[in-house]
């Protein structure tokens, strides 16, 4: 009786590229003054972000309620409304821009734009 070695288990395949990607472009030059102030006065950056954080708080509540409602839209229509997708994407982008600014990854103030 001969026994053959079983085939090796399949290797892990690279996951398919995800449709949502976050890229923070590397700036050619960062402001040293803002970097020093950001380190020394980290609380100052958080205070500077308070207006955006208040807007994000309200928008996040809207996002949570809207996501719950969109479940029914998908259930009954079979597709996700484009306008809701763009609105929710804008909220997530604003959140990422705000976090990047507070953490010093970007010198540009996040603003209030959802684009």
MMTF fields as JSON, N, C-alpha, C and O atoms, coordinates in Angstrom:
{
  "mmtfVersion": "1.0.0",
  "mmtfProducer": "UNKNOWN",
  "numBonds": 459,
  "numAtoms": 460,
  "numGroups": 115,
  "numChains": 1,
  "numModels": 1,
  "chainsPerModel": [1],
  "groupsPerChain": [115],
  "chainIdList": ["A"],
  "bondAtomList": [4, 2, 8, 6, 12, 10, 16, 14, 20, 18, 24, 22, 28, 26, 32, 30, 36, 34, 40, 38, 44, 42, 48, 46, 52, 50, 56, 54, 60, 58, 64, 62, 68, 66, 72, 70, 76, 74, 80, 78, 84, 82, 88, 86, 92, 90, 96, 94, 100, 98, 104, 102, 108, 106, 112, 110, 116, 114, 120, 118, 124, 122, 128, 126, 132, 130, 136, 134, 140, 138, 144, 142, 148, 146, 152, 150, 156, 154, 160, 158, 164, 162, 168, 166, 172, 170, 176, 174, 180, 178, 184, 182, 188, 186, 192, 190, 196, 194, 200, 198, 204, 202, 208, 206, 212, 210, 216, 214, 220, 218, 224, 222, 228, 226, 232, 230, 236, 234, 240, 238, 244, 242, 248, 246, 252, 250, 256, 254, 260, 258, 264, 262, 268, 266, 272, 270, 276, 274, 280, 278, 284, 282, 288, 286, 292, 290, 296, 294, 300, 298, 304, 302, 308, 306, 312, 310, 316, 314, 320, 318, 324, 322, 328, 326, 332, 330, 336, 334, 340, 338, 344, 342, 348, 346, 352, 350, 356, 354, 360, 358, 364, 362, 368, 366, 372, 370, 376, 374, 380, 378, 384, 382, 388, 386, 392, 390, 396, 394, 400, 398, 404, 402, 408, 406, 412, 410, 416, 414, 420, 418, 424, 422, 428, 426, 432, 430, 436, 434, 440, 438, 444, 442, 448, 446, 452, 450, 456, 454],
  "bondOrderList": [1, 1, 1, 1, 1, 1, 1, 1, 1, 1, 1, 1, 1, 1, 1, 1, 1, 1, 1, 1, 1, 1, 1, 1, 1, 1, 1, 1, 1, 1, 1, 1, 1, 1, 1, 1, 1, 1, 1, 1, 1, 1, 1, 1, 1, 1, 1, 1, 1, 1, 1, 1, 1, 1, 1, 1, 1, 1, 1, 1, 1, 1, 1, 1, 1, 1, 1, 1, 1, 1, 1, 1, 1, 1, 1, 1, 1, 1, 1, 1, 1, 1, 1, 1, 1, 1, 1, 1, 1, 1, 1, 1, 1, 1, 1, 1, 1, 1, 1, 1, 1, 1, 1, 1, 1, 1, 1, 1, 1, 1, 1, 1, 1, 1],
  "groupList": [{"groupName": "UNK", "atomNameList": ["N", "CA", "C", "O"], "elementList": ["N", "C", "C", "O"], "formalChargeList": [0, 0, 0, 0], "bondAtomList": [1, 0, 2, 1, 3, 2], "bondOrderList": [1, 1, 2], "singleLetterCode": "X", "chemCompType": "L-PEPTIDE LINKING"}],
  "groupTypeList": [0, 0, 0, 0, 0, 0, 0, 0, 0, 0, 0, 0, 0, 0, 0, 0, 0, 0, 0, 0, 0, 0, 0, 0, 0, 0, 0, 0, 0, 0, 0, 0, 0, 0, 0, 0, 0, 0, 0, 0, 0, 0, 0, 0, 0, 0, 0, 0, 0, 0, 0, 0, 0, 0, 0, 0, 0, 0, 0, 0, 0, 0, 0, 0, 0, 0, 0, 0, 0, 0, 0, 0, 0, 0, 0, 0, 0, 0, 0, 0, 0, 0, 0, 0, 0, 0, 0, 0, 0, 0, 0, 0, 0, 0, 0, 0, 0, 0, 0, 0, 0, 0, 0, 0, 0, 0, 0, 0, 0, 0, 0, 0, 0, 0, 0],
  "groupIdList": [1, 2, 3, 4, 5, 6, 7, 8, 9, 10, 11, 12, 13, 14, 15, 16, 17, 18, 19, 20, 21, 22, 23, 24, 25, 26, 27, 28, 29, 30, 31, 32, 33, 34, 35, 36, 37, 38, 39, 40, 41, 42, 43, 44, 45, 46, 47, 48, 49, 50, 51, 52, 53, 54, 55, 56, 57, 58, 59, 60, 61, 62, 63, 64, 65, 66, 67, 68, 69, 70, 71, 72, 73, 74, 75, 76, 77, 78, 79, 80, 81, 82, 83, 84, 85, 86, 87, 88, 89, 90, 91, 92, 93, 94, 95, 96, 97, 98, 99, 100, 101, 102, 103, 104, 105, 106, 107, 108, 109, 110, 111, 112, 113, 114, 115],
  "secStructList": [7, 7, 7, 7, 7, 7, 7, 7, 7, 7, 7, 7, 7, 7, 7, 7, 7, 7, 1, 7, 7, 7, 7, 7, 7, 7, 7, 1, 7, 7, 7, 2, 2, 2, 2, 2, 2, 2, 2, 2, 6, 2, 2, 2, 2, 2, 2, 2, 2, 2, 2, 2, 2, 2, 2, 2, 2, 2, 2, 2, 2, 2, 2, 2, 2, 2, 2, 2, 2, 2, 2, 2, 2, 2, 2, 2, 2, 1, 1, 7, 7, 2, 2, 2, 2, 2, 2, 2, 2, 2, 2, 2, 2, 2, 2, 2, 2, 2, 2, 2, 2, 2, 6, 6, 1, 7, 1, 1, 7, 7, 7, 1, 7, 7, 7],
  "xCoordList": [0.852, 0.0, 0.895, 1.747, 0.706, 1.505, 0.637, -0.532, 1.236, 0.511, 1.182, 2.398, 0.4, 0.922, 0.733, -0.232, 1.669, 1.529, 0.374, 0.263, -0.473, -1.581, -1.028, 0.056, -1.793, -1.382, -1.28, -2.076, -0.306, -0.18, -1.408, -2.042, -1.724, -2.885, -2.634, -1.49, -3.686, -3.5, -2.895, -3.238, -2.004, -1.382, -2.419, -3.406, -2.168, -3.083, -3.016, -1.936, -4.158, -4.209, -4.289, -4.841, -3.743, -3.827, -5.28, -5.97, -5.74, -7.136, -7.364, -6.461, -8.571, -8.928, -8.83, -9.098, -8.454, -8.345, -9.696, -10.729, -9.669, -10.897, -11.284, -10.407, -12.56, -12.96, -12.747, -12.708, -12.61, -12.415, -10.978, -10.54, -10.254, -8.865, -8.629, -9.223, -7.752, -7.384, -5.946, -5.046, -5.737, -4.374, -4.201, -5.019, -3.132, -2.774, -1.492, -0.436, -1.57, -0.38, 0.733, 0.486, 1.95, 3.111, 3.416, 3.635, 3.428, 3.737, 5.231, 6.027, 5.607, 7.031, 7.71, 8.861, 6.997, 7.571, 6.476, 5.382, 6.783, 5.852, 6.284, 7.465, 5.332, 5.625, 6.251, 5.615, 7.486, 8.16, 7.496, 7.383, 7.057, 6.395, 5.13, 4.893, 4.315, 3.094, 3.41, 2.675, 4.492, 4.879, 5.279, 4.873, 6.072, 6.493, 5.29, 5.13, 4.447, 3.246, 2.323, 1.678, 2.264, 1.425, 1.912, 1.11, 3.229, 3.785, 3.612, 3.179, 3.957, 3.889, 2.44, 2.077, 1.635, 0.249, -0.721, -1.593, -0.579, -1.482, -2.928, -3.839, -3.124, -4.476, -5.001, -6.2, -4.115, -4.532, -5.104, -6.066, -4.515, -5.059, -6.433, -7.337, -6.582, -7.897, -8.917, -10.058, -8.506, -9.418, -9.743, -10.885, -8.756, -8.997, -9.935, -10.618, -9.966, -10.822, -12.234, -13.09, -12.491, -13.811, -14.96, -15.949, -14.884, -16.018, -16.288, -17.44, -15.221, -15.403, -15.927, -16.765, -15.44, -15.892, -17.372, -18.075, -17.844, -19.271, -20.094, -21.105, -19.65, -20.353, -20.311, -21.316, -19.145, -19.024, -19.923, -20.465, -20.087, -20.968, -22.398, -23.046, -22.879, -24.239, -24.349, -25.32, -23.344, -23.378, -23.3, -23.89, -22.579, -22.489, -23.828, -24.194, -24.563, -25.917, -26.797, -27.545, -26.708, -27.472, -27.053, -27.896, -25.738, -25.236, -25.808, -26.231, -25.826, -26.344, -27.827, -28.251, -28.595, -30.028, -30.226, -31.049, -29.455, -29.569, -29.165, -29.792, -28.128, -27.704, -28.793, -29.008, -29.467, -30.558, -31.71, -32.306, -32.019, -33.098, -32.704, -33.542, -31.428, -30.97, -31.071, -31.152, -31.067, -31.27, -32.614, -32.731, -33.614, -34.943, -35.003, -35.701, -34.268, -34.221, -33.614, -34.104, -32.553, -31.93, -32.856, -32.946, -33.539, -34.448, -35.566, -35.91, -36.127, -37.279, -36.906, -37.618, -35.813, -35.457, -34.354, -34.215, -33.585, -32.511, -31.23, -30.273, -31.187, -29.956, -29.81, -30.782, -28.561, -28.252, -28.349, -27.732, -29.086, -29.231, -27.886, -27.121, -27.603, -26.325, -26.116, -25.007, -27.157, -27.031, -26.651, -25.825, -27.245, -26.908, -25.467, -24.754, -25.039, -23.66, -22.673, -21.695, -22.918, -22.028, -22.018, -20.962, -23.172, -23.266, -22.494, -21.726, -22.682, -21.992, -20.484, -19.685, -20.099, -18.679, -18.052, -16.925, -18.777, -18.281, -18.063, -17.081, -18.974, -18.82, -17.57, -16.808, -17.367, -16.201, -14.914, -13.915, -14.922, -13.735, -13.438, -12.277, -14.478, -14.282, -13.702, -12.843, -14.156, -13.616, -12.137, -11.333, -11.774, -10.374, -9.502, -8.389, -9.996, -9.223, -9.011, -7.929, -10.046, -9.931, -8.926, -8.094, -8.993, -8.039, -6.62, -5.688, -6.434, -5.106, -4.559, -3.369, -5.399, -4.938, -4.575, -3.533, -5.419, -5.144, -3.877, -3.108, -3.647, -2.478, -1.217, -0.159, -1.31, -0.139, 0.258, 1.378, -0.628, -0.326, -0.549, -0.103, -1.235, -1.529, -1.477, -1.894, -0.971, -0.943, -2.227, -2.489, -3.01, -4.212, -5.379, -5.704, -6.02, -7.189, -8.291, -8.51, -9.0, -9.956, -11.142, -11.715, -11.53, -12.69, -13.982, -14.03, -15.03, -16.341, -16.906, -18.069, -16.125, -16.603, -16.736, -15.894, -17.792, -17.98, -17.411, -17.694, -16.62, -16.017, -14.56, -13.879],
  "yCoordList": [-1.17, 0.0, 1.229, 1.385, 2.082, 3.302, 4.47, 4.587, 5.292, 6.488, 7.696, 7.873, 8.479, 9.698, 10.844, 10.893, 11.738, 12.91, 13.75, 13.996, 14.181, 15.031, 16.351, 16.79, 16.957, 18.249, 19.264, 19.234, 20.158, 21.156, 22.071, 22.286, 22.599, 23.494, 24.719, 25.146, 25.282, 26.456, 27.612, 27.841, 28.321, 29.48, 30.582, 30.635, 31.441, 32.562, 33.466, 33.835, 33.81, 34.683, 36.128, 36.409, 37.019, 38.434, 38.865, 38.51, 39.619, 40.053, 40.989, 41.696, 40.969, 41.867, 43.309, 43.582, 44.223, 45.615, 46.131, 45.867, 46.86, 47.389, 48.67, 49.46, 48.898, 50.085, 51.399, 52.465, 51.336, 52.548, 52.562, 51.629, 53.604, 53.717, 55.099, 56.085, 55.152, 56.418, 56.717, 55.922, 57.851, 58.275, 59.695, 60.575, 59.895, 61.231, 61.576, 61.02, 62.489, 62.777, 63.365, 64.162, 62.96, 63.471, 64.861, 65.054, 65.814, 67.176, 67.295, 66.639, 68.126, 68.33, 68.978, 68.67, 69.868, 70.551, 70.798, 71.249, 70.497, 70.743, 71.993, 72.341, 72.661, 73.856, 73.451, 72.776, 73.86, 73.53, 74.249, 73.704, 75.477, 76.237, 75.542, 75.416, 75.09, 74.38, 73.061, 72.633, 72.415, 71.157, 71.388, 70.64, 72.422, 72.72, 73.114, 72.65, 73.976, 74.364, 73.176, 73.079, 72.273, 71.09, 70.177, 69.554, 70.091, 69.26, 69.939, 69.32, 71.221, 71.941, 72.178, 71.983, 72.593, 72.946, 71.988, 72.416, 70.702, 69.711, 70.023, 69.826, 70.507, 70.886, 72.011, 72.076, 72.896, 73.987, 73.475, 74.038, 72.404, 71.826, 71.233, 71.353, 70.608, 70.04, 71.153, 71.032, 72.246, 73.391, 73.969, 74.352, 74.034, 74.531, 73.637, 74.096, 72.364, 71.413, 71.343, 70.658, 72.024, 71.926, 72.277, 71.544, 73.36, 73.64, 72.487, 72.129, 71.916, 70.802, 69.581, 68.847, 69.36, 68.202, 68.308, 67.298, 69.524, 69.707, 69.369, 68.672, 69.869, 69.559, 68.057, 67.465, 67.435, 65.983, 65.204, 64.165, 65.682, 65.006, 64.956, 63.91, 66.113, 66.174, 65.321, 64.586, 65.427, 64.659, 63.152, 62.365, 62.753, 61.332, 60.8, 59.667, 61.606, 61.196, 61.03, 60.059, 61.978, 61.879, 60.643, 59.948, 60.365, 59.188, 57.906, 57.014, 57.804, 56.599, 56.394, 55.282, 57.452, 57.344, 57.047, 56.213, 57.746, 57.532, 56.127, 55.543, 55.576, 54.216, 53.214, 52.236, 53.458, 52.568, 52.666, 51.653, 53.879, 54.068, 53.486, 52.92, 53.629, 53.126, 51.604, 51.06, 50.916, 49.468, 49.139, 48.195, 49.926, 49.693, 50.106, 49.482, 51.16, 51.569, 50.459, 50.165, 49.849, 48.749, 47.545, 46.856, 47.291, 46.154, 46.268, 45.287, 47.458, 47.612, 47.947, 47.548, 48.667, 49.051, 48.181, 48.103, 47.539, 46.682, 47.427, 46.816, 48.737, 49.484, 50.588, 51.052, 50.984, 52.026, 53.379, 53.559, 54.331, 55.639, 56.36, 56.434, 56.879, 57.54, 58.766, 59.0, 59.537, 60.734, 60.411, 61.101, 59.372, 58.959, 58.474, 58.755, 57.747, 57.259, 58.424, 58.41, 59.422, 60.583, 61.36, 61.82, 61.509, 62.222, 61.489, 62.108, 60.189, 59.398, 59.369, 59.433, 59.274, 59.295, 60.622, 60.651, 61.715, 63.033, 63.152, 63.749, 62.589, 62.621, 61.84, 62.294, 60.692, 59.872, 60.578, 60.52, 61.243, 61.986, 63.16, 63.423, 63.869, 64.984, 64.481, 65.14, 63.333, 62.745, 62.423, 62.711, 61.832, 61.478, 62.73, 62.754, 63.775, 65.011, 65.663, 66.177, 65.644, 66.235, 65.472, 66.078, 64.164, 63.362, 63.574, 63.647, 63.674, 63.899, 65.252, 65.365, 66.268, 67.582, 67.595, 68.131, 67.015, 66.998, 66.202, 66.586, 65.109, 64.269, 64.767, 64.152, 65.863, 66.446, 65.805, 66.011, 65.036, 64.435, 65.402, 65.155, 66.496, 67.491, 68.87, 69.04, 69.845, 71.224, 71.971, 73.044, 71.42, 72.097, 71.851, 70.705, 72.951, 72.849, 72.109, 72.377, 71.175, 70.333, 71.07, 70.605, 72.191, 72.904, 72.154, 71.228, 72.56, 71.955, 71.323, 70.92, 71.225, 70.69, 69.168, 68.486, 68.653, 67.207, 66.629, 65.478, 67.397, 66.919, 66.631, 66.219],
  "zCoordList": [0.0, 0.0, 0.0, 0.875, -0.961, -1.02, -0.592, -0.959, 0.169, 0.606, -0.018, 0.063, -0.61, -1.208, -0.221, 0.542, -0.266, 0.597, 0.073, -1.128, 0.979, 0.519, 0.01, 0.396, -0.855, -1.414, -0.283, 0.655, -0.368, 0.695, 0.697, -0.336, 1.866, 1.917, 1.06, 0.902, 0.511, -0.352, 0.438, 1.598, -0.205, 0.449, 0.583, -0.15, 1.525, 1.708, 0.497, 0.037, -0.001, -1.162, -0.678, 0.385, -1.457, -1.12, -1.226, -2.182, -0.261, -0.328, -1.51, -1.955, -1.989, -3.086, -2.593, -1.423, -3.464, -3.018, -2.548, -3.162, -1.466, -0.881, -1.601, -1.948, -1.835, -2.595, -1.832, -2.446, -0.511, 0.27, 0.764, 1.436, 0.438, 0.852, 1.44, 1.005, 2.434, 3.056, 2.686, 2.958, 2.071, 1.768, 2.274, 2.007, 3.001, 3.454, 2.715, 3.016, 1.752, 0.947, 1.804, 2.709, 1.504, 2.216, 1.692, 0.496, 2.588, 2.193, 1.955, 2.626, 1.006, 0.733, 1.938, 2.249, 2.608, 3.752, 4.772, 4.435, 6.019, 7.112, 7.861, 7.874, 8.481, 9.249, 10.582, 11.392, 10.805, 12.069, 13.226, 14.324, 12.978, 14.038, 14.521, 15.723, 13.559, 13.943, 14.628, 15.518, 14.227, 14.86, 16.31, 17.199, 16.545, 17.916, 18.759, 19.888, 18.199, 18.939, 19.176, 20.22, 18.201, 18.363, 19.465, 20.162, 19.628, 20.692, 22.044, 23.015, 22.09, 23.362, 23.785, 24.945, 22.841, 23.154, 22.483, 21.727, 22.751, 22.161, 22.521, 21.716, 23.73, 24.163, 23.271, 23.001, 22.813, 21.936, 20.627, 20.103, 20.093, 18.861, 19.121, 18.294, 20.245, 20.572, 20.744, 20.297, 21.398, 21.544, 20.168, 19.912, 19.291, 17.936, 17.143, 16.227, 17.498, 16.784, 17.368, 16.809, 18.463, 19.109, 18.162, 18.139, 17.378, 16.478, 15.498, 15.253, 14.948, 14.013, 14.76, 14.237, 15.975, 16.754, 17.12, 17.164, 17.382, 17.667, 16.423, 16.508, 15.272, 14.017, 13.759, 13.364, 13.981, 13.78, 14.726, 14.346, 15.937, 16.89, 16.35, 16.367, 15.868, 15.332, 14.059, 13.878, 13.183, 11.943, 12.203, 11.464, 13.243, 13.57, 14.053, 13.741, 14.812, 15.227, 13.989, 13.882, 13.058, 11.812, 11.03, 10.463, 10.995, 10.289, 10.894, 10.159, 12.209, 12.862, 12.54, 12.225, 12.622, 12.323, 10.833, 10.458, 9.991, 8.55, 8.129, 7.244, 8.75, 8.413, 8.773, 8.057, 9.868, 10.27, 9.266, 8.899, 8.827, 7.85, 6.484, 5.782, 6.116, 4.818, 4.721, 3.62, 5.858, 5.821, 5.182, 4.401, 5.523, 4.963, 3.495, 2.695, 3.147, 1.744, 0.895, -0.195, 1.395, 0.661, 0.627, -0.39, 1.724, 1.791, 0.757, 0.098, 0.62, -0.262, -1.714, -2.636, -1.927, -3.292, -3.883, -5.103, -3.045, -3.53, -3.859, -4.333, -3.621, -3.864, -2.819, -2.223, -2.624, -1.642, -2.328, -3.378, -1.792, -2.434, -2.573, -1.612, -3.741, -4.017, -3.133, -2.652, -2.918, -2.088, -0.655, -0.057, -0.105, 1.259, 1.322, 2.286, 0.298, 0.267, 0.258, 1.005, -0.573, -0.648, 0.668, 1.103, 1.3, 2.578, 3.662, 4.398, 3.77, 4.787, 4.518, 5.452, 3.246, 2.891, 3.308, 3.805, 3.107, 3.495, 4.993, 5.433, 5.78, 7.233, 7.649, 8.502, 7.061, 7.407, 6.978, 7.696, 5.817, 5.376, 6.302, 6.615, 6.744, 7.664, 8.981, 9.567, 9.449, 10.668, 10.494, 11.38, 9.368, 9.119, 9.008, 9.535, 8.325, 8.213, 9.566, 9.85, 10.408, 11.737, 12.581, 13.256, 12.55, 13.318, 12.806, 13.606, 11.496, 10.928, 11.379, 11.674, 11.435, 11.858, 13.337, 13.714, 14.171, 15.615, 15.918, 16.799, 15.207, 15.454, 14.752, 14.884, 14.014, 13.382, 12.066, 11.599, 11.457, 10.171, 9.021, 7.9, 9.294, 8.271, 8.915, 10.06, 8.186, 8.683, 8.338, 8.882, 7.455, 6.962, 7.905, 8.217, 8.364, 9.235, 8.487, 7.306, 9.151, 8.423, 7.837, 6.851, 8.397, 7.864, 8.113, 8.923, 7.411, 7.623, 6.367, 6.358, 5.313, 4.051, 4.117, 4.702, 3.517, 3.445, 2.158, 1.826, 1.432, 0.177, 0.375, -0.564]
}
